[in-house]
Amino acid sequence: MKGCQDQITQQRNREIFQRCGSLLVLLLAWCGVASAQHWVAATPFPGSGAGTAILLTNGGVLVEEVSGPSASGGSGTGNWYVLFPDATGNYSAGSWGGPVSSASFGYAPHYFGSAVLPDGRVVIMGGEYNFGVLDDTTLGAIFDPNSGTFTFVLSPPAGWSTIGDGPTVVRANGRLMIGDCCSKKQALFDAKTLTWSSTGGGKADNNSEEGWTLLPASTGNEVLTVDTQNGTESELFDPSTATWSLAGKLPLGIAYNCGKHIVPELGPAVLRPNGTVFVAGANGETAIYNSSTKKWSKGPIFPPNSAGLGQDGVADGPAALLPDGNVLVQASNINPCFIPPSDYFEFNGSKFIAVPGPPNAPNEASFDGRMLVLPSGGHILHTDGTTDVEIYVPKGSAKSSWAPTITSFPTTITEGKTYTFKGTQLNGMSQGAAYGDDAQMATNFPLVRLSIGGFTYYLPTKNFSSMGVQTGTTVVSAQFTLPFFVGKGPATAVVVANGIASSSVSLTVK
């Protein structure tokens, strides 16, 4: 019963009690709510509004401050806050730290590229807007979770005059690849020298409005994109040759220019555990890519908008992989685009299942939303440019074969020391969440969750030997540090990837 009670707020308990009028009915209502998909409010965001959220390797969540929702003209302020879970690992009851700022570097981006590097640092690069000015900026910065500050200002690749809301992906070998928003150029980042080198020959069309999806290790760690301007084509990046090639025509067009003379919009693309990629179209259509057969098929059409405005679609918007392999996606009306309300669905591989939306759904367009897979059971953090931060609690569970496994882990750890651990599928089955060119919040890296004396801690991880997904039985490694005193005595630890935890191992803290 305690597990049920922990998932709803005291206010919700009081409302149920008043409505039911008896303790027996109250208990039944509690378990009924906990067994279905629902939303739980997190501690309100302390700034003006919460934008893109990025999971840190220490379990914190770095959140961009915006001046308001995108649909209301909100933009980046240059301030960032960090959400930390409480002592039991609960994010909804967590606390906020900050602000930390990149504004002192002249950098306050909105709609930008981002990635977590194998060494644990976070790269923020480019921006369609900077301090609210539309300039496709080439600025960038690095956030160091150890110091809790932005520590470097990054220069763009040589010869680049724009980056803007360019796509990013950390390839399986740990190298960050970024695209210029407004051309066919891509570049690789060297995290040691903080320099860039050109890559990616043969791109068929500009990177504008495209997102990049990392495919399974079994298919060669390729990167998939759906073209926005090249008809119904798709492309694959082959890391072994550093070139792009056409990946086959989609069965129908899914990009849509929203009735304006702009580059056609697209929705998010999410790799599922079965190796298929679900791609949400801006025109209400969807498509499915099978990474094994390299074939496309038609997916379901989004239902009509719940407010009776017309067809739902995702002309920019978030999606996230749930533990059971379903994909949570936020959609809104497409004719016209960019207007509330939003509808929320789970895609289960064949159809859409309508699910409850967060409290602000009536006031959101799909492009207002951002999603992030949390390490707490695959719960999904949702931000929308307001101070209301919500967490989606899914009802499904993962197959045991999708979980990370630990093959080597220290039996004794000491404060201030760094340790290596090994295992399989430490990076999960997918990048986790997607949006596209405007925001990236991949979580395909392992976290270590330590439990001791009734408390839960996320220990900082780094030096991932691979960032590939669906790596199967291949043993990979990473490191973690015990940076502070957590007490001494017996403890347990699990490795978490995209919200799915391994079996626990026992150890001693000395």
Residue pairs with C-beta under 8 A, 6 or more apart in sequence:
1 27
1 30
1 31
3 34
4 30
4 31
4 33
4 34
5 13
5 30
6 90
7 33
7 34
7 38
7 40
7 393
8 30
8 33
8 34
8 38
8 40
9 40
9 41
12 33
13 26
13 30
16 26
16 29
16 30
16 33
17 26
20 26
20 29
34 393
35 395
36 395
37 346
37 355
37 356
37 392
37 393
37 394
37 395
38 356
38 392
38 393
39 356
39 357
39 358
39 359
39 382
39 390
39 391
39 392
39 393
40 92
40 390
40 391
40 393
41 92
41 359
41 388
41 389
41 390
41 391
42 83
42 91
42 92
42 94
42 381
42 389
42 390
42 391
43 83
43 92
43 93
43 94
43 95
43 96
43 389
44 387
44 388
44 389
45 63
45 65
45 81
45 96
45 383
45 386
45 387
45 388
45 389
46 81
46 96
46 98
46 99
46 387
47 65
47 77
47 79
47 81
47 99
47 387
48 65
48 66
48 67
48 68
48 77
48 387
49 65
49 66
49 67
49 68
49 69
49 74
49 385
49 386
49 387
50 63
50 64
50 65
50 66
50 81
50 383
50 384
50 385
50 386
50 387
50 389
51 63
51 64
51 65
51 66
51 74
51 76
51 110
51 370
51 383
51 385
52 63
52 64
52 112
52 114
52 370
52 383
52 439
52 441
53 61
53 62
53 63
53 64
53 83
53 370
53 372
53 381
53 383
53 441
54 61
54 62
54 63
54 114
54 116
54 122
54 372
54 441
55 61
55 62
55 116
55 372
55 373
55 374
55 375
55 441
55 443
56 62
56 82
56 116
56 120
56 122
56 145
57 116
57 120
57 145
57 445
57 447
57 460
57 461
57 462
58 120
58 145
58 458
58 459
58 460
58 461
59 84
59 85
59 89
59 375
59 447
59 449
59 457
59 458
60 82
60 83
60 84
60 97
60 145
60 458
61 82
61 83
61 84
61 91
61 372
61 374
61 381
62 80
62 81
62 82
62 122
62 143
62 145
63 80
63 81
63 82
63 83
63 383
63 389
64 76
64 80
64 110
65 76
65 77
65 78
65 79
65 80
65 81
65 99
66 74
66 75
66 76
66 77
66 110
66 385
67 73
67 74
67 75
67 76
67 77
67 132
68 74
68 385
68 386
69 363
69 364
69 368
69 384
69 385
69 386
70 365
70 367
70 368
70 385
71 338
71 339
71 340
71 364
71 365
71 367
71 368
71 385
72 385
74 110
74 385
75 108
75 110
75 129
75 131
75 132
76 108
76 109
76 110
76 112
76 127
76 129
76 130
76 131
76 132
77 103
77 108
78 101
78 102
78 103
78 104
78 107
78 108
78 131
79 98
79 99
79 100
79 101
79 103
79 108
80 98
80 99
80 100
80 101
80 102
80 143
80 150
81 96
81 97
81 98
81 99
81 100
82 96
82 97
82 98
82 100
82 148
83 91
83 94
83 95
83 96
83 97
83 381
83 389
84 94
84 95
84 96
84 97
85 91
85 93
85 94
85 376
85 456
85 458
86 93
86 94
86 95
87 455
87 456
88 455
88 456
89 376
89 449
89 456
89 458
90 376
91 374
91 376
91 379
91 381
91 391
92 391
97 148
100 143
100 148
100 149
100 150
101 150
102 108
102 109
102 124
102 141
102 150
103 131
105 139
105 141
105 150
105 153
106 130
106 139
107 124
107 127
107 130
107 137
107 139
107 140
107 141
107 153
108 130
108 131
108 132
109 124
109 126
109 127
109 128
109 129
109 130
109 137
109 139
110 127
110 128
110 129
110 130
110 132
111 127
111 128
111 129
111 164
111 165
111 437
111 438
111 439
112 124
112 125
112 126
112 127
112 128
112 164
112 165
112 438
112 439
113 123
113 124
113 125
113 126
113 163
113 165
113 166
113 167
113 168
113 178
113 179
113 440
114 122
114 123
114 124
114 125
114 168
114 439
114 440
114 441
115 122
115 123
115 168
115 169
115 170
115 176
115 440
115 442
116 122
116 170
116 442
116 443
116 445
117 123
117 170
117 174
117 176
117 191
118 170
118 174
118 191
118 445
118 462
118 463
118 464
118 467
119 191
119 462
119 463
120 145
120 146
120 460
120 461
120 462
121 142
121 143
121 144
121 145
121 191
122 142
122 143
122 145
123 140
123 141
123 142
123 154
123 168
123 176
123 189
124 140
124 141
124 142
124 143
125 140
125 154
125 163
125 166
125 168
125 178
126 136
126 137
126 138
126 139
126 140
126 156
126 162
126 163
126 164
126 165
126 166
126 178
126 181
127 136
127 137
127 139
127 163
127 164
127 165
128 134
128 136
128 164
128 165
128 181
128 438
129 135
129 137
130 137
130 139
136 162
136 163
136 164
136 165
136 181
136 182
137 163
137 164
138 155
138 156
138 160
138 161
138 162
138 163
139 153
139 154
139 156
140 153
140 154
140 155
140 156
140 163
141 150
141 152
141 153
141 154
142 150
142 151
142 152
142 154
142 194
143 149
143 150
143 151
144 150
144 151
145 460
146 460
146 483
152 194
154 194
155 194
156 163
156 196
157 178
157 185
157 187
157 196
157 197
157 198
158 196
160 180
160 185
160 187
162 180
162 181
162 182
162 183
163 178
163 180
163 181
164 180
164 181
164 182
165 181
165 437
165 438
166 178
166 179
166 180
166 181
166 207
166 437
167 178
167 179
167 207
167 210
167 211
167 212
167 225
167 436
167 437
167 440
168 176
168 177
168 178
168 179
168 212
168 440
169 176
169 177
169 212
169 213
169 214
169 223
169 431
169 440
169 442
170 176
170 177
170 214
170 442
170 444
170 467
171 177
171 214
171 221
171 223
171 239
171 467
172 214
172 217
172 221
172 239
172 466
172 467
172 468
172 469
173 221
173 239
173 466
173 467
174 464
174 466
174 467
175 188
175 189
175 190
176 188
176 189
176 191
177 186
177 187
177 188
177 189
177 199
177 200
177 212
177 223
177 237
178 186
178 187
178 189
179 185
179 186
179 200
179 207
179 210
179 212
179 437
180 186
180 187
180 207
181 207
181 208
181 437
182 206
182 207
182 208
183 206
183 207
184 200
184 203
184 204
184 205
184 206
184 207
185 198
185 200
185 207
186 198
186 199
186 200
186 203
186 207
187 196
187 197
187 198
187 199
187 200
188 196
188 197
188 198
188 199
189 195
189 196
190 196
190 197
199 242
200 237
200 242
200 243
200 244
201 242
201 243
201 244
202 243
202 244
202 245
203 235
203 244
204 227
204 230
204 233
204 235
204 244
204 246
205 227
205 228
205 229
205 230
205 233
206 229
206 263
207 437
208 228
208 229
208 263
208 437
209 228
209 255
209 263
209 264
209 265
209 266
209 436
209 437
210 225
210 226
210 227
210 228
210 266
210 436
210 437
211 225
211 226
211 266
211 268
211 269
211 434
211 435
211 436
211 437
211 440
212 223
212 224
212 225
212 237
213 223
213 224
213 225
213 269
213 270
213 271
213 277
213 431
213 434
214 221
214 223
214 271
214 431
214 442
214 444
214 467
214 468
214 469
215 221
215 222
215 223
215 224
215 236
215 271
215 275
215 277
215 291
215 469
216 271
216 275
216 291
216 468
216 469
216 470
217 466
217 468
217 469
217 470
217 471
217 472
217 474
218 275
218 292
218 470
218 472
219 275
219 291
219 292
220 238
220 239
220 240
221 239
221 468
222 236
222 237
222 238
222 239
222 291
223 236
223 237
223 239
224 234
224 235
224 236
224 237
224 247
224 269
224 277
224 289
224 291
225 234
225 235
225 237
226 234
226 250
226 254
226 255
226 266
226 269
226 279
226 287
227 233
227 234
227 235
227 255
228 255
228 263
228 264
228 265
228 266
229 255
229 263
229 264
231 249
231 253
232 249
232 250
232 251
232 252
232 253
232 254
233 246
233 247
233 248
233 249
233 250
234 246
234 247
234 248
234 249
234 250
234 289
234 296
235 244
235 245
235 246
235 247
236 244
236 245
236 246
236 247
237 243
237 244
238 244
238 245
247 289
247 294
248 294
248 295
248 296
249 296
250 287
250 296
251 287
251 296
251 297
251 298
252 285
252 287
252 298
253 281
253 283
253 285
254 266
254 267
254 279
254 280
254 281
254 282
254 283
254 285
254 286
254 287
255 264
255 265
255 266
255 281
255 282
255 283
256 264
256 265
256 266
256 281
256 282
256 283
256 313
256 315
256 334
256 337
257 263
257 264
257 265
258 265
258 282
258 315
258 334
258 336
258 337
258 338
259 335
259 336
259 337
264 282
265 282
265 315
265 316
265 337
266 279
266 280
266 281
266 282
266 314
266 315
266 316
266 436
267 279
267 280
267 281
267 282
267 313
267 314
267 315
267 316
267 317
267 319
267 329
267 331
267 366
267 436
268 279
268 280
268 314
268 317
268 318
268 319
268 329
268 433
268 434
268 435
268 436
269 277
269 278
269 279
269 280
269 434
269 436
270 277
270 278
270 319
270 320
270 321
270 327
270 430
270 431
270 433
270 434
271 277
271 291
271 321
271 429
271 430
271 431
271 469
271 470
272 278
272 321
272 325
272 327
272 349
272 429
272 430
273 325
273 399
273 402
273 429
273 430
273 470
274 325
274 349
275 290
275 291
275 292
275 470
276 288
276 289
276 290
276 291
276 349
277 288
277 289
277 291
278 286
278 288
278 299
278 319
278 327
278 347
279 286
279 287
279 288
279 289
279 299
280 286
280 302
280 313
280 314
280 317
280 319
280 329
280 331
281 287
281 313
281 314
282 313
282 314
282 315
282 316
282 334
282 337
283 311
283 313
283 334
284 301
284 302
284 311
284 312
284 313
284 334
285 298
285 299
285 301
285 302
285 313
286 298
286 299
286 300
286 301
286 302
286 347
287 296
287 297
287 298
287 299
288 296
288 297
288 298
288 299
289 295
289 296
290 296
290 297
299 347
300 347
300 350
300 351
300 352
302 311
302 312
302 313
302 314
302 331
302 345
302 352
303 312
303 343
303 345
303 352
303 354
304 310
304 311
304 312
305 311
305 312
305 332
305 333
305 341
305 343
306 341
306 343
307 333
307 340
307 341
307 362
309 333
309 335
309 339
310 333
310 334
310 335
311 333
311 334
311 335
312 331
312 332
312 333
312 334
312 343
313 331
313 332
313 333
313 334
313 337
313 366
314 329
314 330
314 331
314 332
314 366
315 332
315 334
315 337
315 338
315 366
315 367
316 366
316 367
316 435
316 436
316 438
317 329
317 330
317 331
317 332
317 365
317 366
317 367
317 369
317 435
318 329
318 330
318 366
318 369
318 370
318 371
318 382
318 433
318 434
318 435
318 439
319 327
319 328
319 329
319 330
319 371
319 433
319 434
319 435
320 327
320 328
320 371
320 372
320 373
320 380
320 432
320 433
320 434
321 327
321 373
321 378
321 429
321 430
321 432
321 433
321 498
322 328
322 346
322 378
322 380
322 394
322 396
323 377
323 378
323 394
323 396
323 397
323 398
323 499
323 500
324 394
324 396
324 397
324 398
325 348
325 349
325 396
325 398
325 399
325 402
326 346
326 347
326 348
326 349
326 353
326 394
326 396
327 346
327 347
328 344
328 345
328 346
328 355
328 371
328 380
328 392
328 394
329 344
329 345
329 346
329 347
330 342
330 343
330 344
330 357
330 364
330 366
330 369
330 371
331 342
331 343
331 344
331 345
331 366
332 338
332 339
332 340
332 341
332 342
332 343
332 364
332 365
332 366
332 367
333 339
333 341
333 365
337 365
338 365
338 367
339 365
340 361
340 362
340 363
340 364
340 365
341 357
341 361
341 362
341 363
341 364
342 357
342 361
342 362
342 364
342 365
342 366
342 368
342 369
343 354
343 357
343 361
344 354
344 355
344 356
344 357
344 358
344 361
345 352
345 353
345 354
345 355
346 352
346 353
346 355
346 394
347 353
358 382
358 384
358 388
358 390
358 392
359 388
359 390
360 384
360 386
360 388
360 390
364 384
367 438
368 384
368 385
369 382
369 383
369 384
370 382
370 383
370 384
370 435
370 439
370 441
371 380
371 381
371 382
371 433
371 435
371 441
372 380
372 381
372 432
372 433
372 441
372 443
373 379
373 380
373 381
373 432
373 433
373 443
373 498
373 499
374 380
374 381
374 391
374 499
375 443
375 447
375 449
375 458
375 496
375 499
375 501
376 499
377 393
377 499
377 501
378 394
378 398
378 498
378 499
378 500
379 391
379 392
379 393
379 394
379 499
380 391
380 392
380 394
380 433
381 389
381 390
381 391
382 389
382 390
382 391
382 392
383 389
398 500
402 425
402 429
402 500
403 425
403 500
403 501
403 502
403 503
404 423
404 424
404 425
404 426
404 428
404 446
404 495
404 496
404 497
404 500
404 501
404 502
405 423
405 424
405 425
405 502
405 503
406 421
406 422
406 423
406 495
406 502
406 503
406 505
407 422
407 423
407 424
407 475
408 420
408 421
408 422
408 423
408 477
409 421
409 422
409 423
409 493
409 505
409 507
410 419
410 420
410 421
410 507
411 506
411 507
411 508
412 507
412 508
412 509
412 510
413 419
413 482
413 507
413 508
413 509
413 510
414 482
414 509
414 510
415 482
415 483
415 484
415 485
415 486
416 481
416 482
416 483
417 481
417 482
418 479
418 480
418 481
419 479
419 480
419 481
419 482
420 477
420 478
420 479
421 448
421 477
421 478
421 479
421 480
421 495
422 475
422 476
422 477
423 446
423 475
423 476
423 495
423 502
424 471
424 472
424 473
424 474
424 475
424 476
425 470
425 471
425 472
425 497
426 445
426 446
426 464
426 466
426 471
426 476
426 478
426 495
426 497
427 444
427 445
427 446
427 464
427 466
427 467
427 468
427 469
427 471
427 476
427 497
428 443
428 444
428 469
428 497
428 498
428 500
429 469
429 470
429 497
429 498
429 500
430 444
430 469
430 470
430 498
431 442
431 443
431 444
431 469
432 441
432 442
432 443
432 444
432 498
432 499
433 441
433 442
433 443
434 440
435 441
443 497
443 498
443 499
444 467
444 468
444 469
444 497
444 498
445 461
445 464
445 467
445 478
445 497
446 461
446 464
446 478
446 495
446 496
446 497
447 458
447 461
447 495
447 496
447 497
448 458
448 459
448 461
448 480
448 493
448 494
448 495
448 496
449 456
449 457
449 458
449 459
449 493
449 494
449 495
449 496
449 501
450 456
450 457
450 458
450 459
450 482
450 486
450 491
450 492
450 493
450 509
451 457
451 491
451 492
451 493
451 504
452 486
452 487
452 489
452 490
452 491
452 492
452 509
453 486
453 487
453 489
455 486
455 487
457 486
459 480
459 481
459 482
459 483
459 493
460 480
460 481
460 483
461 478
461 479
461 480
462 478
462 479
462 480
462 481
463 477
463 478
463 479
464 476
464 477
464 478
465 476
465 477
465 478
466 474
466 476
482 509
486 509
487 509
488 509
488 510
489 508
489 509
490 506
490 507
490 508
490 509
491 506
491 507
491 508
491 509
492 504
492 505
492 506
492 507
493 504
493 505
493 507
494 501
494 502
494 503
494 504
494 505
495 501
495 502
496 502
